[in-house]
Amino acid sequence: MLANATDARDRVYATREVPWRTVELPGLSVYSLEENPSDAVFPPLPVTREVTVAILGLVQLSEGVDDAIDALALQVEKAIGADPTLGGTALQSRYSGATIGTDVEGRRPVGVIRITYAVQYDDASVVARGP
């Protein structure tokens, strides 16, 4: 959903381990942080689950870093907001927050934003789709 929908273009990675030093910026990385069942009883299926999904955005550190971070965040929010079911893979998703900062410790200083979404899905649909 995010590929070619933001300034990151096709630099969207489904991993938390991206070689940011060698990748053109801006870029996005999408990964899960934690998951919890929403239902207290199981089995039986389906069990509704909620996973926290992080979208990490990195931009070049420059005078316009705040504007670049804000623009990237808005583009991500618009893309997710256009289809809160994430292409039919979720029951719903909702924005749950963001942290913004910079990382100047590495060889390549960057501006960073981590946007999180709470994503609910029904694991019966996961079983039907398979691994």
N, C-alpha and C positions, 0 to 999 in steps of 0.2 A: 504493500500500500504506500510505503514511503519512497520507494525507488522512483526517481524522476518527478516527485511531487514537492521537492524542496530544493534549496540551493545546493544540497549535497548531491543532487542528481542521482547517479547510480552507485554512489559510494555509501551504500547502506549494508551493514554487515549483521548477520544473525549470530553474533558472538560477543563476548566481553573481551576477548583477546585479539585486538586489531593492532597491527603494527603502525600506529599513528605516526611514527617518525618518518615512514616511507610512503604514506598515503597522502594524496592531495586532499586539501581541506577546502571547504567544510566536509565533514563526514558524520555519519550516524552509526551507532551500534545499538542493536535491540536484543534484550535478554531478560529472563525472568529473575526476580529476586526471592520471592517466597510464594507458597501456595497453601491455601487452607480450604477445608471443606466448608460449605455454607450450611449443609444439612447435618444435624446431629445424629441421624440414624442411617446406618448402612451395614450390609446391603439392605435393601434391594437397590438396584440401579433404576433410574439414573440418580446420581449424586451431583448436585450443583457445587462447583468449586470456584474459588476466586484466587486468581494469580496476580501478583504485582509485577507488572511489566515496566522495565526501565528503558528509556530511549536516551542514550548518551549522545550529545552533540558536541563536536569540537570545531572551533573556528581558529583562524590565525590570530595571534595576539598582535593588535595594532591599535592605533588611536580610536578606530571605529569598532572595537571589540564588543562594546555593549550593544550597539545597534545591530551588529552581525548576529549576536546571540539572540536578541529579541526577535529579529526577522526569522531566524531558523526555528525558534520556538513557536512562533505564530504559524509558520508553514506546517509544522508537525501537528499542531492542534487543529488546524483546518482540515488536514488530510484525515486524521482520526475522526474528527467530528462529522465528516462527510459520510462515514460508514462506521458507526459505533459497534457494529457486529463484526468488524474486522474481516470483511469478505465472507460472512456467514460462519466463521469459526468460533464466534462468541455469542452469548446471549445478549451481553451489553458490555460496554466499557465506559469508565468515567475517569476524568482527569483527577488525580489525587495530589498533585503538587510538583514543585520543581526546586532544584538547588542550582545556584549559579556561582561561578567563580573562575579562577584562572589557575593554571598549573605552569609554574616557571622553573620547576625543579629539573626537568629533563632537558635534553639537548634542543628540544623544539618547544618554546613557550606557546601555550594555547589558551583560548577562552573555552570554558566548559559549561554545559548545562546538562543536568540529568532530570528529565521529565518522567514522572511515574503515572501509570494508569492502573486502576483496579479493574480487572477483566474477569467477568463471570462467564463460565461455560458449563455445559452439561456433559458429564463424562460418558453418557450413553452415546453421544455423537462421536466422541473420540474412539470408543470401542467399534462403532459402525465404520468409521474411516480407516481404522487400523493404525499401526505404528508409522 
